[in-house]
Amino acid sequence: MSARQTMVCAHLCRLSLGLLNVAGYYDDLLRFIERSRESGFLWPDVQELLLVDDQIERLLQRLHDASVALKAHTPPELQDTAAPGGVARGT
């Protein structure tokens, strides 16, 4: 893996994931994730990348805000490698 590929991979590992939890559908999964973190099987910063909401508008806004924040911390040489949605081209 080249240095550039390593940088792109590191960038992609910071992308947030949105989970629309309508009517508590994913509550059991969220409890499992929390127990995994508490038991040391999941790093807290990984759990922080999971954005959960029961309202689509708020979830989309939170994902947008996370994307803007990530772009602000992305090295300029990597900003042109991302396709819409933050996925690096060619991956």
Sequence and secondary structure as in RCSB ss.txt:
>XXXX:A:sequence
MSARQTMVCAHLCRLSLGLLNVAGYYDDLLRFIERSRESGFLWPDVQELLLVDDQIERLLQRLHDASVALKAHTP
PELQDTAAPGGVARGT
>XXXX:A:secstr
  HHHHHHHHHHTT  EEEE GGGTTHHHHHHHHHHHHTTSS HHHHHTEEEES HHHHHHHHHHHHHHHHHTS 
HHHHTTB TTS BTT 
